[in-house]
Amino acid sequence: IEIPNSVTSIGAVAFQDCTGLTSITIPNSVTSIEYAAFDGCTGLTSVTIGNGVTSIGERAFYGCYGLTSVTIPNSVTSIGSYAFFDCNGLKEIYVKSKTPIELNDDPFGSVIYDTTALIVPLGSKENYRTSDYWKNFKNIAEFDYDKEELYKEFSDWTSTNTDNSTTSSNSYTFEAVTGGKLSFDWEVSSEEGYD
């Protein structure tokens, strides 16, 4: 479906239960996505939200469990209750606003807080870590939109070894991006008395 630039609002339940809908681009002319506009669009795997959208309504993408990634532009000032509830396939939520969007109720649901990466603008992670609902995300990374660089902090890992001459290791998996680069800041320390 191609939505023309003359459209300014996606109305309530406009595409509800359109399970065959797989991809949609919401143009910059649209300022609001109304109640349950894409509720139950289980086949939806890709959505591009235009930079003109200021509000994402209650239940707007409820049950869109095919979505793996969503970007919320910095024009958005409100996200309704349950807007992305039951979107269990989400791996990444990009939020372009440096200031956390105020949420009156939980738009995400507890299922994704442990598994989904919340990716926020560089320098704003602490703002999100202390903001209602946003602070529930266990994995918050920062993204420099000017340089297109992702800054991800891994949780501290401590060896449980207590014997000399033993080795501890931990591994992380990275997915290579064409033209991308990986760089690391790291530190190794040990208990007193051990090498």
N, C-alpha and C positions, 0 to 999 in steps of 0.2 A: 504494500500500500504506500502510495506517495501522497503526502499531505502538502497541499500548496501553501505558499507564503501568505495567502489571503486569510488563512485560518488563524484565529487568535485564542481559541480555547478548545480543548478536547473535552467534550461534555461528559456528564455522569453516565456511567455504564456504556459508553460509546462502543467499545470493543469487548465487552465482558463475554467471557467464555468462547472467544474466537481461538480455539485450540490450534487451528491451522496457521495462525499468524506466527511467523518465525522471526521477523526483523522489522523494525520501524524506526524512522528518523522523524523526530518532532522538530519542525523548523523554528528559527529564532523569532518568528512572528507570534508564536504561541506563548501566552503569559501564564496560563493555568491548565493543569491536568486535574480534572474534577474527580469526584467520588467514584471509586471502582471502575475507572475508565478502562483499565486493562486487567481487571480482576479475573482470575481463572484462565488467563492466556498461557496455558502450560507449555505450549510449543515455542514461546517467545524466548529466543536465545540472545538476541542483540537489540538494545534500545539506545538511541542517541537522543539525549534531552537537550534541546536548543538553549542557547544562552539568554533567551528572553523570558524563560519560565521563572516565575517568582513563587508559585505555590504548587505543591504536589499534594493532591487531596487524599482524604482518608480512603484506605484500601485501594489506592490507585493501581498498584502492581501486586496485590494480594494473591498468593498462590502461584506466582510465576516462577515455579521452581526450575525452569530451564535456563533462567538468567544466570550467567557466571560472573558478569562484571557490569557495574553501572557507574556512570559519572554524573555527579550532581553539580551543576554549574554554580558559580558564585553569585548568580542572580537570584537563586532560590533563598527565600526568607522564611518559608514555613513548609513543614512536612507533616501531613496528617497522621492520625492514629492508624496503625497497621498498614501503612503505605507499602512496605516491603515485607510484610509478615508472611511466613511460610515460603519465603524464597530461599529454600535450603540449598540450592545449587550455587549461591553467590560465593565466589572466592575472593573478590575484591570490590570494595566500595570506594571510589575516588570522590572526595569532597573538595571542591576548589576554593571554598571560602576559608579565609584564615581565622575568622571568628566563628565559633560553633553556632550552627543554626539552632535557635531555641525550639525545643520540642515539648509539647504539653503532655504527650503520652507516647508510649513506646511504638515507634513505627517499624521496628525490625523484628522483634520477638527473640526470645532467649536462645533459640537454636543456633543462630549464626554467630553469637558473640565469641565463642571459643574458636571457631574455625575460619571466619572471614577476616581478611586483612582490611583495616580501615586506613586509607592512604590520604593524608592531609598535606596542605602546603608546607614547605620548608619553614621551620621556626614556629609552627603552631601546635606541635604535638602536646605540649603541656596544657594548652588551653582545652584540648579535647579530653585529656586525661582527668580533668577536674570538672567537666561539664556533665550535667544530668544526661543519662542514657548513653551518650557518646563514651563515657568512661567505662562502660561495660565491655567494650571491645578489648580483648586480651592482646591483640596484635595490631598496634598502631605504628605505621611507618610514615616517613615524610617524603615528599616528592618536590623536586625543584622544577617547576614548569618552564622556567627560562632555559635551563640546561638540559631538561628532560632526563634528570638523574633521580634514581630512587635511593633513599637512605633507610636501611632497615636495621633495626637493633635486635640482635638475638638475645634471648634470655641468658643470664649468667649460668655457667655450668661448672660444677665443682666436683673434683675427683672424690670418690669414696675409698680410694686405695689407702691403706695404712702401712703397707710394707715397703721397704727399700727395694730398689731394682725392679719395680713394676711400672708399667706404662698405662696411662689412661688415654682414651681418645673419645671424640664425639664427632659426628659427621652431619653435614647439612647438604641438601641437594639444591643446586641452582640450575635454572633453565636458561640456556644461552639465548640471547637476543641478537640478531644480526646487526653488526655495527656497534654493539654495546661493549661495555668493559666492566670488570669487577675490580673493586679496590677494597682493602680491608684495613681497619685499625684494630689491633689486637694486643693483648697483654697476657703474659703467662706468669703465674706466681705459685709458690708452694708453701706448705706449712714449715714452720721453724724446725730445723733439724733434718730436712729433706732436701735433696738436690733439686 
